[in-house]
Amino acid sequence: MKRNEVLSLAGILLISTLLSLSMLTRGHLWWDDFAAYILQAQSLSSGIPADFVAHNTFTIEQSSYPPGPIAYPWGYPILLTPVLGLVGMKLLALKALNTIFFLLFLIVFHKLAKTRFTSTWSLFLTAILAFNPALLQAHDQILSDIPFLFFSTLALLLIEKNVKQSWLIGLVIFAAFSLRTNGLLLLAPLAMMQFRSWTETRKNWREISAPYAVFGALALLFSLLLPGGQESYLSHFSMFTVERWLSNAGFYLRLPADLFKDVWLGLIFFWLWVGLFLLGMITNFNKNLPLLAYLAVSLGLFITWPETQGLRFIYPLVPIGVLMAAEGWRAVAERLSTWGTPLARWTGLGAAMLLILLSLAASAQIGITNLRNGRDINGPFDPHSQAMFEFIRAETPPASVVIFFRPRAMRLLGERDSFLSTECARLPLGDYLALSKKADDSLQLPEGAAQGCGLSLTTVFENRRFIVYRLGE
């Protein structure tokens, strides 16, 4: 890269880093996936991952519905383990992993964009993602999404470049798979690329099979070294219905609009993006078959998955959407008359620059507000929640079972086995019932309903957010 391009990219990365760090809070949302990841990382540090699986199996199997798998893929807990070992459960440090992997993703995306566009356009497209408020706010969650975004995009780059060291593609796809099971879907664009160049490579079986062999060998080794549990996710498909499929299809078609929700004129940019994406997909369909294959199989999985998960599911598809939209704009410019082409190109750069500036302004405002608020402590780490967890740790027997709407958070912060119950029949399996005064009734028994379950409930703790009962006959 030329010096000016390097400096421009470095500036984009620096600004993105500052924005990311400014948005990190000292708390966490109540989704307790983060708790499971930290518990898995702690089990690796202590050398007893099977102990985590045993405790979490109880949580998953006894809950009214499974709050997650028995074990997530172990790749992200492995990334968390050295951070936990160095600084303990410091949320800001754990979240900073997302900042690091997002920067790596931006570098890889810039290289992927340069396989299609000029240096200027590649920088503009990178800045659009680097300053996007929705992507930056995702860094505040201790989840595998941002590291997965990096590895999945890196895999697509290597596949697009058709690198001669094909074993490296298998290694990167395995890294993505170790973070999220749907990393397996990256084999689809690989197969598509190989099929497209079949006449040139069909005699080189070693090169063709190397990525699959590397991926398979590493996946097998992983399964032998660490206990499983991801297969428990398959039980979620029991909730699948045709009505849910139709609902999910509509949900994921509308979902990308959330990428622009914090940006002024966001709805206009969203519909412009949709139109250009469709045009880019049509005009460059054959060229983009590997990327479109990954897009198709991923959306197919998400739509058939009974539970929707918001933007975090489609983060790996956003880079593809940006590239397709940029190609759509280029197609428009190329089809205009000769006198109009320069105008179209400058209009495209102007629209991209406007989106970059509006995104930068929105992200900066979110970061400044967060810093002014002292990096708010929210969710299970706020004072009211911590007081409840402290009571559970100090005032209940270690072998107690606490029924709670976020059982994995209870296991991490209350240090007690826990499960989720929305029905009376399960209450006798617990020793304590902790109810949140703000939780949705779909996640726990309402207080009035719990009192009508035929068990004695003795109040042992109460504050503004929670009430804890000791259960008895």
C-alpha positions, 0 to 999 in steps of 0.5 A: 500500500502507498504511504497515504493509504496506510496513514488513512487506514491507520487513522480510521483504525485509531478513531474506531478504537477510540469510539469502541473504548468510549462505548464500553460500560462497567455492566452487562445486559441481562442476557446470560450467554456471557456468564456461560462463556466466562464459566467455560473460560474459568473451567479451562483455567482450573483444568476441569471443563467437565465440571462446567458441563456437569453443572450446566447440564443440570441448568439446561435439562431442568429449565422450562426451556433451554436457555442455551446449549450445554456448552458453547464452542470452546474457541471464545472461552479459550480467548477469554482465559488469558484475560481472566488469568491476568486481570480476573473478571474485569468486564472492561478488559474482557470487552476490549477483546472485541475492540482488538478483533474488530480492528483486525476485521477492519484490516481484513475487510479493507484487503477484501474490498481492494480485490474489487475497488480502488484504494479510495473506495476501499477506505470509504467502505472500511470507514463506513463499517469502522464508525457504524454505531450498531457494530461499535455498540456490540463491543460492549457484549461479552459474546463471540460475535466480533471475533467470529466476524474477523475469522469468517471475513478472513476465511472469505478473503482467503477463499476469494484470493484462492490462496495456494496454501489451501490448508490455511483456509481450513485452519481459519474456517476451523477457528471460526467454527471453534467460536460459533458452530455455524462457522461450518457454513464457510465450507459452502463458499470454499466448495463454490470457489473450487467448483467454479475453478474445477477445470483448472484444479481438478487434477490437484486433489491434494490442494482441493482436499487440504482445507477439508482435511485440516478442518476435519482433523482439528475439529476431531482433535478439539472434540477429543480434548474438550467435552461437547455440548453444542449438540444440545442446541438441536433440541431447539428445533423442536420449537420449529413451526411453519408460522415461526419460519414465516415470522423469522423470514420477515424478521431477518429481511427487516433486520438490516435496517437496525444497522442505521437506526442511530444514524440521521437519515438512516432509513433513507440510507437503508433503502438505498443500500437495499436497492444497490445491494440487489443491483450489485448482486444481479450484475455481478452474480457469477463473480460473487458466487462464493460470497452469495453462497455463504449469504444464502446458507447463513440466512437459511440457517437463521430463518429455520432457527426457532429463536431470533437473535437480532443483529448479532446473527447477521454481523458476518453478512454485513461485509458482503452486503456492503461490498454488493451495494458498492458494486451496485453503485458502480454498475449505475455509474458505468451505465450512465452516459459518458458525461454523467459518469463522473457526476455519478462517481462523485455522487457515490463518494459524496453519499458514502462520505455523508454516511461516514460523517453521520455515523461518526457523529452518532457513535461519538455522541453515544461514546461521550454520553457513556463517559459522562455517565461514568460508564454505567453499571447495568444489568447483573452488575448494578448495586441491587443485583450485586446485593442479591447475589451477595446474599445468595453466596453468603446466606444460602448453603453451597449445595442450594439450588436457586430458581432464577430467570437467568440461571447461568448468571446465577451460577457465575455471580451467585455461585449456586446451581440454578435453572429457569422455571415458568411453571409450578411443577418444577419449583420442588426441584429448587431450594430458593426462588429468586424473582426479578421485579422487572423481568418479563413473565415469559422468563419466570413465574409471576410473584402471584402465580408462585404463591399459588403453587402449593409451596410455602414461600418464606421471604429471606431477601428483598430490595428494589429489584429482587425478592428471594424466597426459601421454598418449603412444603 
